[in-house]
Amino acid sequence: MQVELRKIDMREALHYLGWRGTPVDEATLVQIRSQIDTAKAGVQPRLTYKRFAMDGDFRAAGTTFCAQGEDVRRMLGGCGEVVLMAATLGAASEQLLLRTQARSAGDALILDAVLSAAIESILDEQEQSMRRELAGQGLYLTDRYSPGYGDMPLWQTREICTVLGADRAIGLTVARSGIMIPRKSVTCVMGISKTPVARRPAGCAACPARATCPMARPGDN
């Protein structure tokens, strides 16, 4: 389904630019705001998801997907259902980046960070919408977890896309190398429980690699 990109968080864009909490000059902020406007006007976000019963082996019923990795299984523990989701900014985001690169390497660097923040914004909004809907049913949604995060293998990206039929649904494919095309795309897993679930700390605080990660957010180490 086509979705609307309502907002792009400035702090998230700064994070993808390697910001470590130091003051940012006004000229840079103006440049980032300009690229946020460019992204909002130029991308065509799409999203797809499906909800499945989940068995004791962390398998989405009727599919080949079985969550791998202790971290994601810990998150899904106690859940009776699992949600598989994929989102992309679409081929227009690739074209936008190419045009910007031809004009200005600096603008392209900022736009790349802004687009990364944009896809996270799409997922954040969908997650909150689902959380509200499930609350009305007396159900609880876990955080989302993506392949490549913690000890969840990156190759499960392809499994999620296959189960969702993401190529037909939103134009998202996975290259032989494992890279998603378009690149500004994300796949993730969430669990649904009948009882309240513990939420992971926000930001980078829950990641076991945060101490050595160059992208860790300030204060989360």
JOUR-V761582 format. One record per helix or strand of 3 or more residues. SS is the DSSP state (~ for helix, > for strand). FROM is the first residue (numbers start at 0). TO is the last residue. Records with the same first field share a line. If there is no record, write none. Layout:
# JOUR-V761582
SS->FROM-TO + FROM-TO
This chain:
# JOUR-V761582
~->9-15 + 25-41 + 69-75 + 90-102 + 104-134 + 155-163 + 165-169
>->45-53 + 80-87 + 184-192
